[in-house]
């Protein structure tokens, strides 16, 4: 995963540009392989069963929150 400082959105939602903002968000999320966190298709792995998988999931979850 890239740690570039250019990961910010180029378009900020201003109340009137929803379509453009939503499009750029979808592309950003897909490009960072975070789509499953947004649409709920990538559930949290059980920490007691898969500690490594849970740790990786938490990193991706934090990326989407940022």
HTML snippet that shows the backbone in 3Dmol.js (N, CA, C, O; Angstrom):
<script src="https://3Dmol.org/build/3Dmol-min.js"></script>
<div id="view" style="width:600px;height:400px;position:relative"></div>
<script>
const pdb = `
ATOM      1  N   UNK A   1       0.832  -1.175   0.000  1.00  0.00           N
ATOM      2  CA  UNK A   1       0.000   0.000   0.000  1.00  0.00           C
ATOM      3  C   UNK A   1       0.879   1.242   0.000  1.00  0.00           C
ATOM      4  O   UNK A   1       1.889   1.303   0.702  1.00  0.00           O
ATOM      5  N   UNK A   2       0.499   2.188  -0.763  1.00  0.00           N
ATOM      6  CA  UNK A   2       1.252   3.428  -0.891  1.00  0.00           C
ATOM      7  C   UNK A   2       1.111   4.300   0.350  1.00  0.00           C
ATOM      8  O   UNK A   2       0.055   4.338   0.982  1.00  0.00           O
ATOM      9  N   UNK A   3       2.177   4.988   0.682  1.00  0.00           N
ATOM     10  CA  UNK A   3       2.111   5.929   1.796  1.00  0.00           C
ATOM     11  C   UNK A   3       2.306   7.352   1.281  1.00  0.00           C
ATOM     12  O   UNK A   3       2.800   8.221   1.999  1.00  0.00           O
ATOM     13  N   UNK A   4       1.914   7.577   0.035  1.00  0.00           N
ATOM     14  CA  UNK A   4       2.043   8.903  -0.567  1.00  0.00           C
ATOM     15  C   UNK A   4       1.228   9.923   0.196  1.00  0.00           C
ATOM     16  O   UNK A   4       0.183   9.607   0.763  1.00  0.00           O
ATOM     17  N   UNK A   5       1.718  11.150   0.202  1.00  0.00           N
ATOM     18  CA  UNK A   5       0.977  12.229   0.839  1.00  0.00           C
ATOM     19  C   UNK A   5      -0.045  12.811  -0.122  1.00  0.00           C
ATOM     20  O   UNK A   5      -0.719  13.784   0.216  1.00  0.00           O
ATOM     21  N   UNK A   6      -0.175  12.239  -1.307  1.00  0.00           N
ATOM     22  CA  UNK A   6      -1.124  12.713  -2.318  1.00  0.00           C
ATOM     23  C   UNK A   6      -2.427  11.929  -2.253  1.00  0.00           C
ATOM     24  O   UNK A   6      -3.168  11.893  -3.235  1.00  0.00           O
ATOM     25  N   UNK A   7      -2.718  11.309  -1.130  1.00  0.00           N
ATOM     26  CA  UNK A   7      -3.909  10.488  -1.011  1.00  0.00           C
ATOM     27  C   UNK A   7      -5.168  11.294  -0.719  1.00  0.00           C
ATOM     28  O   UNK A   7      -6.237  10.705  -0.561  1.00  0.00           O
ATOM     29  N   UNK A   8      -5.081  12.597  -0.643  1.00  0.00           N
ATOM     30  CA  UNK A   8      -6.244  13.430  -0.349  1.00  0.00           C
ATOM     31  C   UNK A   8      -7.125  13.553  -1.584  1.00  0.00           C
ATOM     32  O   UNK A   8      -6.655  13.423  -2.715  1.00  0.00           O
ATOM     33  N   UNK A   9      -8.397  13.803  -1.353  1.00  0.00           N
ATOM     34  CA  UNK A   9      -9.330  14.015  -2.456  1.00  0.00           C
ATOM     35  C   UNK A   9      -9.041  15.350  -3.118  1.00  0.00           C
ATOM     36  O   UNK A   9      -8.694  16.322  -2.446  1.00  0.00           O
ATOM     37  N   UNK A  10      -9.182  15.397  -4.420  1.00  0.00           N
ATOM     38  CA  UNK A  10      -9.004  16.647  -5.142  1.00  0.00           C
ATOM     39  C   UNK A  10     -10.289  17.474  -5.129  1.00  0.00           C
ATOM     40  O   UNK A  10     -10.253  18.690  -5.314  1.00  0.00           O
ATOM     41  N   UNK A  11     -11.404  16.817  -4.912  1.00  0.00           N
ATOM     42  CA  UNK A  11     -12.692  17.514  -4.889  1.00  0.00           C
ATOM     43  C   UNK A  11     -13.267  17.423  -3.485  1.00  0.00           C
ATOM     44  O   UNK A  11     -13.392  16.335  -2.923  1.00  0.00           O
ATOM     45  N   UNK A  12     -13.609  18.557  -2.934  1.00  0.00           N
ATOM     46  CA  UNK A  12     -14.243  18.622  -1.609  1.00  0.00           C
ATOM     47  C   UNK A  12     -15.724  18.909  -1.794  1.00  0.00           C
ATOM     48  O   UNK A  12     -16.112  19.738  -2.617  1.00  0.00           O
ATOM     49  N   UNK A  13     -16.535  18.220  -1.025  1.00  0.00           N
ATOM     50  CA  UNK A  13     -17.981  18.430  -1.097  1.00  0.00           C
ATOM     51  C   UNK A  13     -18.321  19.820  -0.592  1.00  0.00           C
ATOM     52  O   UNK A  13     -17.907  20.209   0.500  1.00  0.00           O
ATOM     53  N   UNK A  14     -19.073  20.566  -1.386  1.00  0.00           N
ATOM     54  CA  UNK A  14     -19.432  21.930  -1.005  1.00  0.00           C
ATOM     55  C   UNK A  14     -20.939  22.143  -0.925  1.00  0.00           C
ATOM     56  O   UNK A  14     -21.404  23.277  -0.812  1.00  0.00           O
ATOM     57  N   UNK A  15     -21.695  21.063  -0.981  1.00  0.00           N
ATOM     58  CA  UNK A  15     -23.143  21.165  -0.902  1.00  0.00           C
ATOM     59  C   UNK A  15     -23.825  21.132  -2.260  1.00  0.00           C
ATOM     60  O   UNK A  15     -25.027  20.880  -2.342  1.00  0.00           O
ATOM     61  N   UNK A  16     -23.077  21.381  -3.323  1.00  0.00           N
ATOM     62  CA  UNK A  16     -23.680  21.388  -4.655  1.00  0.00           C
ATOM     63  C   UNK A  16     -23.004  20.424  -5.629  1.00  0.00           C
ATOM     64  O   UNK A  16     -23.484  20.254  -6.750  1.00  0.00           O
ATOM     65  N   UNK A  17     -21.912  19.796  -5.232  1.00  0.00           N
ATOM     66  CA  UNK A  17     -21.145  18.940  -6.153  1.00  0.00           C
ATOM     67  C   UNK A  17     -21.150  17.472  -5.707  1.00  0.00           C
ATOM     68  O   UNK A  17     -20.126  16.795  -5.793  1.00  0.00           O
ATOM     69  N   UNK A  18     -22.291  16.983  -5.233  1.00  0.00           N
ATOM     70  CA  UNK A  18     -22.374  15.618  -4.711  1.00  0.00           C
ATOM     71  C   UNK A  18     -21.922  14.581  -5.741  1.00  0.00           C
ATOM     72  O   UNK A  18     -21.134  13.695  -5.407  1.00  0.00           O
ATOM     73  N   UNK A  19     -22.394  14.670  -6.962  1.00  0.00           N
ATOM     74  CA  UNK A  19     -22.066  13.652  -7.976  1.00  0.00           C
ATOM     75  C   UNK A  19     -20.566  13.531  -8.208  1.00  0.00           C
ATOM     76  O   UNK A  19     -20.026  12.425  -8.242  1.00  0.00           O
ATOM     77  N   UNK A  20     -19.900  14.658  -8.366  1.00  0.00           N
ATOM     78  CA  UNK A  20     -18.454  14.637  -8.600  1.00  0.00           C
ATOM     79  C   UNK A  20     -17.714  14.103  -7.380  1.00  0.00           C
ATOM     80  O   UNK A  20     -16.783  13.309  -7.510  1.00  0.00           O
ATOM     81  N   UNK A  21     -18.131  14.539  -6.200  1.00  0.00           N
ATOM     82  CA  UNK A  21     -17.482  14.105  -4.965  1.00  0.00           C
ATOM     83  C   UNK A  21     -17.677  12.600  -4.749  1.00  0.00           C
ATOM     84  O   UNK A  21     -16.733  11.894  -4.395  1.00  0.00           O
ATOM     85  N   UNK A  22     -18.901  12.115  -4.963  1.00  0.00           N
ATOM     86  CA  UNK A  22     -19.193  10.692  -4.797  1.00  0.00           C
ATOM     87  C   UNK A  22     -18.385   9.847  -5.783  1.00  0.00           C
ATOM     88  O   UNK A  22     -17.875   8.787  -5.423  1.00  0.00           O
ATOM     89  N   UNK A  23     -18.273  10.312  -7.011  1.00  0.00           N
ATOM     90  CA  UNK A  23     -17.491   9.594  -8.026  1.00  0.00           C
ATOM     91  C   UNK A  23     -16.034   9.467  -7.590  1.00  0.00           C
ATOM     92  O   UNK A  23     -15.465   8.377  -7.654  1.00  0.00           O
ATOM     93  N   UNK A  24     -15.436  10.547  -7.157  1.00  0.00           N
ATOM     94  CA  UNK A  24     -14.031  10.531  -6.745  1.00  0.00           C
ATOM     95  C   UNK A  24     -13.831   9.674  -5.494  1.00  0.00           C
ATOM     96  O   UNK A  24     -12.810   8.999  -5.361  1.00  0.00           O
ATOM     97  N   UNK A  25     -14.796   9.699  -4.584  1.00  0.00           N
ATOM     98  CA  UNK A  25     -14.710   8.859  -3.386  1.00  0.00           C
ATOM     99  C   UNK A  25     -14.721   7.380  -3.769  1.00  0.00           C
ATOM    100  O   UNK A  25     -13.924   6.598  -3.250  1.00  0.00           O
ATOM    101  N   UNK A  26     -15.618   6.996  -4.672  1.00  0.00           N
ATOM    102  CA  UNK A  26     -15.700   5.592  -5.101  1.00  0.00           C
ATOM    103  C   UNK A  26     -14.389   5.136  -5.739  1.00  0.00           C
ATOM    104  O   UNK A  26     -13.909   4.037  -5.463  1.00  0.00           O
ATOM    105  N   UNK A  27     -13.817   5.976  -6.586  1.00  0.00           N
ATOM    106  CA  UNK A  27     -12.553   5.633  -7.239  1.00  0.00           C
ATOM    107  C   UNK A  27     -11.440   5.506  -6.200  1.00  0.00           C
ATOM    108  O   UNK A  27     -10.640   4.572  -6.256  1.00  0.00           O
ATOM    109  N   UNK A  28     -11.389   6.438  -5.259  1.00  0.00           N
ATOM    110  CA  UNK A  28     -10.375   6.419  -4.206  1.00  0.00           C
ATOM    111  C   UNK A  28     -10.468   5.135  -3.376  1.00  0.00           C
ATOM    112  O   UNK A  28      -9.463   4.463  -3.144  1.00  0.00           O
ATOM    113  N   UNK A  29     -11.680   4.805  -2.934  1.00  0.00           N
ATOM    114  CA  UNK A  29     -11.890   3.626  -2.091  1.00  0.00           C
ATOM    115  C   UNK A  29     -11.536   2.352  -2.850  1.00  0.00           C
ATOM    116  O   UNK A  29     -10.895   1.458  -2.298  1.00  0.00           O
ATOM    117  N   UNK A  30     -11.944   2.266  -4.093  1.00  0.00           N
ATOM    118  CA  UNK A  30     -11.637   1.092  -4.906  1.00  0.00           C
ATOM    119  C   UNK A  30     -10.136   0.965  -5.126  1.00  0.00           C
ATOM    120  O   UNK A  30      -9.590  -0.135  -5.045  1.00  0.00           O
ATOM    121  N   UNK A  31      -9.468   2.074  -5.403  1.00  0.00           N
ATOM    122  CA  UNK A  31      -8.032   2.061  -5.638  1.00  0.00           C
ATOM    123  C   UNK A  31      -7.220   1.666  -4.421  1.00  0.00           C
ATOM    124  O   UNK A  31      -6.123   1.125  -4.560  1.00  0.00           O
ATOM    125  N   UNK A  32      -7.734   1.924  -3.240  1.00  0.00           N
ATOM    126  CA  UNK A  32      -7.053   1.573  -1.994  1.00  0.00           C
ATOM    127  C   UNK A  32      -7.495   0.216  -1.452  1.00  0.00           C
ATOM    128  O   UNK A  32      -7.092  -0.173  -0.356  1.00  0.00           O
ATOM    129  N   UNK A  33      -8.319  -0.505  -2.207  1.00  0.00           N
ATOM    130  CA  UNK A  33      -8.834  -1.820  -1.812  1.00  0.00           C
ATOM    131  C   UNK A  33      -9.559  -1.749  -0.463  1.00  0.00           C
ATOM    132  O   UNK A  33      -9.372  -2.603   0.404  1.00  0.00           O
ATOM    133  N   UNK A  34     -10.385  -0.720  -0.310  1.00  0.00           N
ATOM    134  CA  UNK A  34     -11.129  -0.512   0.937  1.00  0.00           C
ATOM    135  C   UNK A  34     -12.635  -0.630   0.734  1.00  0.00           C
ATOM    136  O   UNK A  34     -13.407  -0.329   1.644  1.00  0.00           O
ATOM    137  N   UNK A  35     -13.054  -1.059  -0.431  1.00  0.00           N
ATOM    138  CA  UNK A  35     -14.475  -1.108  -0.758  1.00  0.00           C
ATOM    139  C   UNK A  35     -15.280  -1.985   0.201  1.00  0.00           C
ATOM    140  O   UNK A  35     -16.403  -1.635   0.565  1.00  0.00           O
ATOM    141  N   UNK A  36     -14.723  -3.106   0.607  1.00  0.00           N
ATOM    142  CA  UNK A  36     -15.419  -4.019   1.502  1.00  0.00           C
ATOM    143  C   UNK A  36     -15.702  -3.423   2.867  1.00  0.00           C
ATOM    144  O   UNK A  36     -16.650  -3.838   3.533  1.00  0.00           O
ATOM    145  N   UNK A  37     -14.912  -2.471   3.291  1.00  0.00           N
ATOM    146  CA  UNK A  37     -15.143  -1.803   4.570  1.00  0.00           C
ATOM    147  C   UNK A  37     -16.302  -0.827   4.468  1.00  0.00           C
ATOM    148  O   UNK A  37     -17.041  -0.630   5.432  1.00  0.00           O
ATOM    149  N   UNK A  38     -16.463  -0.219   3.304  1.00  0.00           N
ATOM    150  CA  UNK A  38     -17.524   0.764   3.110  1.00  0.00           C
ATOM    151  C   UNK A  38     -18.863   0.075   2.886  1.00  0.00           C
ATOM    152  O   UNK A  38     -19.873   0.492   3.453  1.00  0.00           O
ATOM    153  N   UNK A  39     -18.886  -0.975   2.068  1.00  0.00           N
ATOM    154  CA  UNK A  39     -20.159  -1.622   1.750  1.00  0.00           C
ATOM    155  C   UNK A  39     -20.514  -2.771   2.697  1.00  0.00           C
ATOM    156  O   UNK A  39     -21.577  -3.376   2.555  1.00  0.00           O
ATOM    157  N   UNK A  40     -19.646  -3.077   3.654  1.00  0.00           N
ATOM    158  CA  UNK A  40     -19.944  -4.099   4.657  1.00  0.00           C
ATOM    159  C   UNK A  40     -19.679  -5.525   4.223  1.00  0.00           C
ATOM    160  O   UNK A  40     -20.002  -6.459   4.957  1.00  0.00           O
ATOM    161  N   UNK A  41     -19.103  -5.717   3.056  1.00  0.00           N
ATOM    162  CA  UNK A  41     -18.848  -7.075   2.572  1.00  0.00           C
ATOM    163  C   UNK A  41     -17.589  -7.698   3.157  1.00  0.00           C
ATOM    164  O   UNK A  41     -17.345  -8.892   2.983  1.00  0.00           O
ATOM    165  N   UNK A  42     -16.790  -6.892   3.850  1.00  0.00           N
ATOM    166  CA  UNK A  42     -15.563  -7.396   4.487  1.00  0.00           C
ATOM    167  C   UNK A  42     -15.751  -7.274   5.997  1.00  0.00           C
ATOM    168  O   UNK A  42     -15.338  -6.278   6.592  1.00  0.00           O
ATOM    169  N   UNK A  43     -16.372  -8.279   6.624  1.00  0.00           N
ATOM    170  CA  UNK A  43     -16.624  -8.191   8.069  1.00  0.00           C
ATOM    171  C   UNK A  43     -15.335  -8.308   8.884  1.00  0.00           C
ATOM    172  O   UNK A  43     -14.312  -8.786   8.396  1.00  0.00           O
ATOM    173  N   UNK A  44     -15.410  -7.871  10.103  1.00  0.00           N
ATOM    174  CA  UNK A  44     -14.260  -7.939  11.001  1.00  0.00           C
ATOM    175  C   UNK A  44     -13.937  -9.395  11.321  1.00  0.00           C
ATOM    176  O   UNK A  44     -14.809 -10.123  11.795  1.00  0.00           O
ATOM    177  N   UNK A  45     -12.697  -9.838  11.072  1.00  0.00           N
ATOM    178  CA  UNK A  45     -12.315 -11.197  11.453  1.00  0.00           C
ATOM    179  C   UNK A  45     -12.311 -11.333  12.985  1.00  0.00           C
ATOM    180  O   UNK A  45     -12.004 -10.377  13.698  1.00  0.00           O
ATOM    181  N   UNK A  46     -12.648 -12.503  13.467  1.00  0.00           N
ATOM    182  CA  UNK A  46     -12.660 -12.768  14.903  1.00  0.00           C
ATOM    183  C   UNK A  46     -11.233 -12.685  15.446  1.00  0.00           C
ATOM    184  O   UNK A  46     -10.345 -13.410  14.996  1.00  0.00           O
ATOM    185  N   UNK A  47     -11.027 -11.806  16.403  1.00  0.00           N
ATOM    186  CA  UNK A  47      -9.692 -11.576  16.956  1.00  0.00           C
ATOM    187  C   UNK A  47      -9.131 -12.827  17.633  1.00  0.00           C
ATOM    188  O   UNK A  47      -7.922 -13.059  17.596  1.00  0.00           O
ATOM    189  N   UNK A  48      -9.996 -13.633  18.249  1.00  0.00           N
ATOM    190  CA  UNK A  48      -9.554 -14.841  18.948  1.00  0.00           C
ATOM    191  C   UNK A  48      -9.136 -15.949  17.986  1.00  0.00           C
ATOM    192  O   UNK A  48      -8.324 -16.802  18.343  1.00  0.00           O
ATOM    193  N   UNK A  49      -9.675 -15.944  16.786  1.00  0.00           N
ATOM    194  CA  UNK A  49      -9.388 -16.998  15.810  1.00  0.00           C
ATOM    195  C   UNK A  49      -8.284 -16.591  14.840  1.00  0.00           C
ATOM    196  O   UNK A  49      -7.424 -17.406  14.505  1.00  0.00           O
ATOM    197  N   UNK A  50      -8.298 -15.349  14.391  1.00  0.00           N
ATOM    198  CA  UNK A  50      -7.360 -14.885  13.366  1.00  0.00           C
ATOM    199  C   UNK A  50      -6.781 -13.527  13.777  1.00  0.00           C
ATOM    200  O   UNK A  50      -7.252 -12.485  13.321  1.00  0.00           O
ATOM    201  N   UNK A  51      -5.766 -13.543  14.635  1.00  0.00           N
ATOM    202  CA  UNK A  51      -5.195 -12.294  15.136  1.00  0.00           C
ATOM    203  C   UNK A  51      -4.532 -11.480  14.029  1.00  0.00           C
ATOM    204  O   UNK A  51      -4.669 -10.258  13.990  1.00  0.00           O
ATOM    205  N   UNK A  52      -3.818 -12.151  13.133  1.00  0.00           N
ATOM    206  CA  UNK A  52      -3.138 -11.446  12.040  1.00  0.00           C
ATOM    207  C   UNK A  52      -4.160 -10.817  11.089  1.00  0.00           C
ATOM    208  O   UNK A  52      -4.018  -9.659  10.696  1.00  0.00           O
ATOM    209  N   UNK A  53      -5.176 -11.575  10.728  1.00  0.00           N
ATOM    210  CA  UNK A  53      -6.232 -11.054   9.852  1.00  0.00           C
ATOM    211  C   UNK A  53      -6.975  -9.898  10.491  1.00  0.00           C
ATOM    212  O   UNK A  53      -7.331  -8.932   9.816  1.00  0.00           O
ATOM    213  N   UNK A  54      -7.211  -9.994  11.796  1.00  0.00           N
ATOM    214  CA  UNK A  54      -7.898  -8.928  12.511  1.00  0.00           C
ATOM    215  C   UNK A  54      -7.041  -7.664  12.540  1.00  0.00           C
ATOM    216  O   UNK A  54      -7.557  -6.562  12.356  1.00  0.00           O
ATOM    217  N   UNK A  55      -5.748  -7.814  12.768  1.00  0.00           N
ATOM    218  CA  UNK A  55      -4.843  -6.665  12.799  1.00  0.00           C
ATOM    219  C   UNK A  55      -4.799  -5.970  11.437  1.00  0.00           C
ATOM    220  O   UNK A  55      -4.820  -4.741  11.369  1.00  0.00           O
ATOM    221  N   UNK A  56      -4.740  -6.745  10.357  1.00  0.00           N
ATOM    222  CA  UNK A  56      -4.721  -6.169   9.011  1.00  0.00           C
ATOM    223  C   UNK A  56      -6.042  -5.460   8.718  1.00  0.00           C
ATOM    224  O   UNK A  56      -6.058  -4.393   8.105  1.00  0.00           O
ATOM    225  N   UNK A  57      -7.156  -6.063   9.163  1.00  0.00           N
ATOM    226  CA  UNK A  57      -8.455  -5.444   8.959  1.00  0.00           C
ATOM    227  C   UNK A  57      -8.536  -4.113   9.701  1.00  0.00           C
ATOM    228  O   UNK A  57      -9.082  -3.144   9.174  1.00  0.00           O
ATOM    229  N   UNK A  58      -8.003  -4.057  10.910  1.00  0.00           N
ATOM    230  CA  UNK A  58      -8.028  -2.820  11.677  1.00  0.00           C
ATOM    231  C   UNK A  58      -7.228  -1.701  11.007  1.00  0.00           C
ATOM    232  O   UNK A  58      -7.621  -0.536  11.066  1.00  0.00           O
ATOM    233  N   UNK A  59      -6.108  -2.053  10.370  1.00  0.00           N
ATOM    234  CA  UNK A  59      -5.303  -1.063   9.654  1.00  0.00           C
ATOM    235  C   UNK A  59      -6.120  -0.484   8.487  1.00  0.00           C
ATOM    236  O   UNK A  59      -6.167   0.732   8.305  1.00  0.00           O
ATOM    237  N   UNK A  60      -6.752  -1.346   7.712  1.00  0.00           N
ATOM    238  CA  UNK A  60      -7.564  -0.867   6.591  1.00  0.00           C
ATOM    239  C   UNK A  60      -8.767  -0.073   7.088  1.00  0.00           C
ATOM    240  O   UNK A  60      -9.159   0.913   6.463  1.00  0.00           O
ATOM    241  N   UNK A  61      -9.347  -0.486   8.187  1.00  0.00           N
ATOM    242  CA  UNK A  61     -10.476   0.240   8.757  1.00  0.00           C
ATOM    243  C   UNK A  61     -10.068   1.638   9.199  1.00  0.00           C
ATOM    244  O   UNK A  61     -10.816   2.599   9.021  1.00  0.00           O
ATOM    245  N   UNK A  62      -8.882   1.743   9.772  1.00  0.00           N
ATOM    246  CA  UNK A  62      -8.372   3.063  10.177  1.00  0.00           C
ATOM    247  C   UNK A  62      -8.094   3.937   8.961  1.00  0.00           C
ATOM    248  O   UNK A  62      -8.282   5.152   9.016  1.00  0.00           O
ATOM    249  N   UNK A  63      -7.648   3.329   7.859  1.00  0.00           N
ATOM    250  CA  UNK A  63      -7.389   4.095   6.653  1.00  0.00           C
ATOM    251  C   UNK A  63      -8.679   4.706   6.109  1.00  0.00           C
ATOM    252  O   UNK A  63      -8.683   5.852   5.661  1.00  0.00           O
ATOM    253  N   UNK A  64      -9.752   3.957   6.146  1.00  0.00           N
ATOM    254  CA  UNK A  64     -11.007   4.475   5.621  1.00  0.00           C
ATOM    255  C   UNK A  64     -11.570   5.543   6.540  1.00  0.00           C
ATOM    256  O   UNK A  64     -12.221   6.475   6.068  1.00  0.00           O
ATOM    257  N   UNK A  65     -11.336   5.433   7.833  1.00  0.00           N
ATOM    258  CA  UNK A  65     -11.811   6.471   8.758  1.00  0.00           C
ATOM    259  C   UNK A  65     -11.016   7.767   8.595  1.00  0.00           C
ATOM    260  O   UNK A  65     -11.545   8.861   8.792  1.00  0.00           O
ATOM    261  N   UNK A  66      -9.744   7.631   8.235  1.00  0.00           N
ATOM    262  CA  UNK A  66      -8.914   8.826   8.065  1.00  0.00           C
ATOM    263  C   UNK A  66      -9.351   9.585   6.843  1.00  0.00           C
ATOM    264  O   UNK A  66      -8.776  10.626   6.524  1.00  0.00           O
TER     265      UNK A  66
END
`;
const viewer = $3Dmol.createViewer("view");
viewer.addModel(pdb, "pdb");
viewer.setStyle({}, {cartoon: {color: "spectrum"}});
viewer.zoomTo();
viewer.render();
</script>
